[in-house]
Amino acid sequence: MKPIKRFWLALILFVTIVCGLVSTPAATLSAQAAPVPEVNARAAIAIDEKDGQILYQKNAQQQLAVASMSKLITLAVVEQEINQGKLKLNQKITVTKNEAKMSQNKNFSNIPLKAGQSYTVKLLMQMALVKSADAATVVLARATGDSSAEFVDKMNQMAKQMGMKDYRFVNPVGLENSDMGPFKLASAGKNVENSMTAVDVAKLGRYLVEHDPLVLRYAKQSSVTVQGKKYPTLNTMLPGQKDAPRQVKIAGLKTGTSDKAGQCFISYGHYEGRPIITVVMHASDRFAGTKQLYEYVANEWQLKDQRPQVNVNVDHGRQPSVTVQAKQSTQVWLPVKRTVAPRLQNAKGQEISTLKAPVTTKKAVGYVAYPTVMTIDGHALRTKAYAQNRVIRSGILGWWDWLTKS
């Protein structure tokens, strides 16, 4: 082969190899940067139930109609009454004519009840949670001995106790006020419905997980039997149901549907061993939207054992800086595609860049926090921070610190 031909062949081969090497990383970067699908709901949120860490949010502060998800706060009030000895699970409540009439309305979510017949508080709770029975929920609210207005006041008090901020309740069911008939709230307009933000619905779910075992137990039932008839759950994401996800075990909680609210759903499940609460509001397909939330968590977050630490300057100390850290390692969700660095903060969320000597190892000096990772409590994900070693003051005052072990 002539030298000139060998030169051109070598040049072509070199260019081909270089182009191949350059193009390969570009394709990889493109795949990594693929956008996460939009969650199919007007408002949505996903949180870690244990620490309140927000894993996804969309219009989560927008106050919207919640339909029958309202029943969860009604049941929280009822369980509180049981805990206080004001109601008993086996206590029988007799149905009135108006309640029986409401239970026959096919436009509502219902289980037919008979006037003059008695049902236990336990069975009424199961009807409300499994089949979202409107009339059964009204019977439960009356069982507390309260008027419609008095029970709504209790719902508001419970919401405040849960840390909610933006909500309105006009009845225990979630229907429009005008649909409540003789049970409507006189002080509210006829078209008013119960409303909350996705953040507040998540707070409600978190409270139930931590304080209301009865609600959780009944919310995960696959069916309820009343007068010999079996009614299947409306929550088809429960294990064994048609919409049950593969990697997540759903343990409740509650659906909600109305013309104004669309399809709503709050779920409580476990993923990677951690308890997760999701909320979708005004969705066209609530279960598909919920699956999107869990897929987002799986794709965008990774669970890691962390004992975050920060190096902080020390004023007037015998050493210029000190490392502060959490007392022990904990599991936290960290973003897959970005790095988050911990910072030292005070209780108000303000960064602390310098500590003043003396610094002790026995008392927390603030919080080690991830400033860009927020919780539904309104502050960054954080844990109390302690100095790794003691720092005494410089000069003669240091002798006093040494003697007093300050």
MOZISUL-V257780 format. One line per field, one symbol per residue. ss: DSSP state (H for helix, E for strand, - for the rest). Layout:
ss: ???
This chain:
ss: --HHHHHHHHHHHHHHHHHHHHHHHHHHHHHH----------EEEEEE----EEEEEE-----EE-HHHHHHHHHHHHHHHHH--------EEE--HHHHHHH--------------EEEHHHHHHHHHH---HHHHHHHHHH----HHHHHHHHHHHHHH-----EE--------HHHHHHH-----------EE-HHHHHHHHHHHHHH-HHHHHHH---EEEE--EEEE----------------EEEEEEEEEE---EEEEEEEEEE--EEEEEEEEEE--HHHHHHHHHHHHHHHEEEEEE--EEEEEEE-E---EEEEEE---EEEEEE-------EEE-----E--EEE--E------EEEEEEEEEE----EEEEEEEE---E-E---HHHHHHHH--
